[in-house]
Amino acid sequence: MTHSDQHHDRVRVLHLGKYFPPEPGGMETYLRDLMEHSLKQGVPSAALVHQSKSGMKSLEERYEVDGGNLTIVRVASWFRLLFTPISPAFPFVLNRLIQRFQPELLHLHLPNPSAFWALLLPAARRVPWVVHWQSDVLTPISSWVLRFCYVFYRPFESALLKRASKIITTSEQYLSSSRTLAAFTDRCCVIPLGIRDRFGPQKIEASSGARDGPLRVLAIGRLAHYKGFDTLLRAIAKAPNTQLDLVGSGEQSDHLKALSRSLGIEGRVRFCGAINDTERDTLLRACDCLCLPSVDRTESFGIVLLEAMSAGKACVISDVPGSGMASLVDANVTGLVVPMADHDALAAALTELAEHKPLLNEMGAQGRRRFEQAFTIATSTDAVLALYQQLEGSTDRARKGPN
């Protein structure tokens, strides 16, 4: 038994998140996988999140995991404001859950304004906090409405960061570019996200090999402006030996479909909408490469890149200053990196892959190795648990006082 294992069964963790699966999204998937793997390592946890649909009733459920179950409480959300769930019952449910679950640590996943309620609850302030910083609220393309609202949001954000014992960021690139975190770098640490390995060597081998026909490009994400899918459609129009499967839903759905028609590429582009994990995995196995052409550091990490790497697929990304995407994709090794919002450069990259398909297998194999070495959920969880243990040791020493 390792020194870490000796302490795992003493840590009870309460996570405060925005949503939880089946709600799609990288933050949601990571929270679930982190909790599952933590429980397998002897760390019980619960999560307080929001209902993804509007309503007046909060729900509690048991999420079954091998060897136990997790408590997930979904607080009623009355409505959404700027993509933020408004849940007046959140502080009351949080206080009751703390009293019942008796956590020794709060793990706050931000951005999430509901987490600010922890500042006002004595029960919450009695235990250490870990803040998981997924992304800044403001980016260079933020609207004036969001910038105005941030004036009122920022004092609570600063107070929460000052109260945090540790702040986890997902990449060195994002940490060094975050203005918000600049005043708190002394308590920041970098722990990359990880995912479960849904693919194995046999599945990857079965789906590899140079294929005849057009380059099959896959793109996955919310159909939002910062994802840069309009740039990708324009690139597909200039790279005739390509076809695209675009997975996701969102506010730009109608605009992107209209753009596809206006470019005359509707025969080479398939809008798949929101699909389940099994259907996503089928598309990942069938594609030649994954493309994430984001145009803003709202794309703080790009967990879909890990899915592609785990499936042994090459990745094509845009060079977004400050985004953690660059920490995942090694240019010309595991994929290609092109200038941001440059559809000509993206078209040239896709054309290169279409004309040199053996590159796809080489890059995919390199990506798979990199995933296995650094980006599994086991690797990420072990680093988080080590941080928990460090905080637990500090708390124990503080309680005992000087010898």
ZIBELZI-V267285 format. One record per pair of residues at least 6 apart in sequence whose C-alpha atoms are under 6 Angstrom apart, sorted by the first residue. I is the first residue (numbers start at 1). J is the second residue. Records with the same first field share a line. If there is no record, write none. Layout:
# ZIBELZI-V267285
I=J ; J
This chain:
# ZIBELZI-V267285
8=42 ; 43
9=42 ; 43
11=43
12=44 ; 45 ; 103 ; 104
13=45 ; 103 ; 105 ; 106
14=45 ; 46 ; 47 ; 103 ; 106
15=47 ; 106 ; 107 ; 108
16=47 ; 48 ; 108
17=49 ; 109
18=49 ; 50 ; 112
19=28 ; 49 ; 50
20=28
21=28
26=303
34=381
46=70 ; 71 ; 72
47=72
48=73
49=74
50=74 ; 75
51=74 ; 75 ; 76 ; 77
54=77 ; 78 ; 79
55=76 ; 77 ; 78
56=76
57=76
58=74 ; 75 ; 76
59=73 ; 74
60=72 ; 73
61=72
62=69 ; 70 ; 71
63=69 ; 70
76=87
77=85 ; 86 ; 87
78=86 ; 87
79=85 ; 86
80=86
91=117
104=127
105=127 ; 128 ; 129
106=129
107=129 ; 130 ; 131
108=131 ; 132
109=132
110=133 ; 134
118=124
129=164 ; 165
130=164 ; 165 ; 166 ; 167
131=167
132=167 ; 168
133=168 ; 169
135=300
166=187 ; 188
167=187 ; 188
168=188 ; 189 ; 190
169=190
170=190 ; 191 ; 192
171=190 ; 192 ; 324
173=322 ; 324
174=322 ; 323 ; 324
177=322
193=380
194=375 ; 376 ; 377 ; 380
195=376 ; 377
196=377
199=311
204=311
207=285
210=357
214=241 ; 242
215=242 ; 354
216=243 ; 287 ; 288
217=244 ; 287 ; 289 ; 290
218=244 ; 245 ; 290
219=246 ; 290 ; 291
220=247
221=248
222=248 ; 249 ; 250
223=249 ; 250 ; 252 ; 253
224=252
226=294 ; 295 ; 296
227=294
228=293 ; 294 ; 295
231=341 ; 343
234=343
235=343 ; 346 ; 347
238=347
239=347 ; 351
243=268 ; 269
244=269
245=269 ; 270
246=271 ; 272
247=272 ; 273
248=273 ; 274
249=273 ; 274
260=266
289=313 ; 314 ; 315
290=315
291=315 ; 316 ; 317
292=317
293=317 ; 318
295=340 ; 341
297=323
300=323 ; 324
301=324 ; 325
302=325
309=367 ; 368
310=368 ; 371
312=364 ; 365 ; 368
313=364
314=334 ; 335 ; 360 ; 363 ; 364
315=335
316=335 ; 336 ; 337
317=337
318=337 ; 338 ; 339 ; 340
319=338 ; 339 ; 340
320=340
331=337
333=363
334=363 ; 366 ; 367
335=363
